[in-house]
Amino acid sequence: MERINRRISVALAVQLLSCSCSYFCTAIDTITFSNFIRDPETIISNCSVFSWDFSALVILTNRYVGIWYNDTHATVIWVANRNKPLNDSSGIVTISEDGKLLLLNGQEEVLWSSTVENSVTKPKTAAQLLDSGNLVLSDT
């Protein structure tokens, strides 16, 4: 009987912990057509594991959009515009009319874009940064 009570106690503790984690894990992790980001704004995964934002890597005048561990930018997970850095802080990440994720400079020139197989309309597309570090572009 004591063994069953211990299992129930452990199961209850795990359930309470997972509920409290979902309560405290509330970060803005998604962009949409109407909710885009500008440099220096940041998207953070739900439980604050990863961030997706504008950052300078080696040359301080160059700006990159990428995914990093949120606690430190020392570990780069992925960089969108590694071949075409922004040379100022006027960058915008948005969603195009055909559902692509775009990085634009201050003159609204495309520096990077995602590839999308099926076209969707922009008001229905969202990009979400997951706690796994994956950036998911989907039809909402």
C-alpha positions in Angstrom: 0.0 0.0 0.0 2.9 2.4 0.8 4.4 1.7 -2.6 1.1 2.7 -4.3 0.8 5.9 -2.3 4.4 6.8 -3.2 3.6 6.3 -6.9 0.5 8.4 -6.7 2.5 11.1 -4.9 5.2 11.1 -7.5 2.6 11.2 -10.3 0.8 14.0 -8.7 4.0 16.0 -8.2 5.0 15.5 -11.8 1.5 16.7 -12.9 1.6 19.8 -10.7 5.1 20.6 -11.9 4.1 20.4 -15.6 1.1 22.5 -14.9 3.2 25.2 -13.2 5.7 25.1 -16.1 3.0 25.8 -18.6 1.7 28.6 -16.4 5.1 30.3 -16.1 6.2 29.6 -19.7 4.5 32.5 -21.5 6.8 34.2 -24.0 5.9 35.7 -27.4 7.0 32.9 -29.6 5.1 33.6 -32.9 5.0 36.2 -35.6 2.2 36.7 -38.1 1.6 39.1 -41.1 0.3 41.8 -38.8 2.7 41.0 -35.9 6.2 41.1 -37.4 9.5 42.0 -35.7 11.9 44.9 -36.2 15.5 45.1 -35.0 16.1 45.0 -31.9 12.8 43.1 -31.1 13.1 39.4 -30.1 10.9 36.3 -30.3 11.5 33.8 -27.5 10.4 30.2 -27.4 7.5 29.4 -25.0 9.7 28.3 -22.0 12.5 30.8 -22.9 15.0 28.2 -24.1 15.7 29.8 -27.5 15.6 33.3 -28.9 15.1 34.4 -32.5 16.4 37.9 -33.0 18.8 40.4 -34.6 22.4 40.2 -33.4 25.9 41.1 -34.2 28.2 38.1 -34.4 31.8 38.9 -35.2 31.8 42.3 -36.9 29.8 44.7 -34.7 28.4 46.7 -37.6 26.9 43.6 -39.3 23.5 42.4 -38.0 22.2 38.9 -38.4 18.8 37.2 -37.8 19.2 33.9 -36.1 18.3 31.4 -33.4 20.4 31.2 -30.3 20.2 29.8 -26.8 18.3 32.5 -24.9 20.6 32.6 -21.9 23.6 33.5 -24.0 24.2 34.4 -27.7 27.5 32.4 -27.6 26.0 29.4 -29.2 24.6 30.0 -32.7 21.9 27.5 -33.7 20.9 28.9 -37.1 21.5 32.2 -39.0 19.2 33.3 -41.9 21.3 35.9 -43.6 24.8 34.7 -43.0 25.8 35.6 -46.6 24.0 39.0 -46.6 24.3 40.7 -43.2 22.4 43.9 -42.4 24.8 46.9 -42.1 22.5 48.8 -39.8 19.7 48.2 -37.3 16.8 48.7 -39.7 15.9 45.1 -40.3 12.4 43.7 -40.4 11.3 40.0 -40.3 7.8 39.7 -41.9 5.6 37.3 -43.8 5.1 37.9 -47.6 1.8 37.7 -49.5 2.6 34.2 -50.7 3.4 33.0 -47.1 7.2 33.2 -47.2 9.3 34.4 -44.2 11.3 37.5 -45.3 14.2 39.5 -43.9 14.1 43.0 -45.3 16.6 45.9 -44.9 15.6 49.5 -44.3 15.1 50.0 -48.1 12.7 47.0 -48.1 15.1 44.9 -50.1 14.9 41.1 -49.5 18.1 39.9 -47.8 16.8 36.4 -47.1 13.5 34.4 -47.7 12.3 31.0 -46.8 11.1 28.5 -49.4 7.5 27.5 -49.3 6.1 24.6 -51.4 2.4 25.5 -51.1 1.3 29.1 -51.3 -0.9 30.4 -48.6 -2.2 33.8 -48.0 -0.3 36.0 -45.6 -3.0 36.6 -43.0 -3.1 32.9 -42.3 0.6 32.2 -42.1 2.6 32.2 -38.8 6.2 31.5 -37.8 6.6 30.0 -34.3 9.9 29.3 -32.4 9.5 26.1 -30.5 11.3 25.0 -27.3 13.1 22.5 -29.5 14.8 25.3 -31.4 12.9 24.6 -34.5 11.3 27.6 -36.4 8.0 26.4 -37.9 6.2 28.3 -40.7 2.6 27.1 -40.9 -0.9 28.0 -41.9 -2.9 29.0 -38.9 
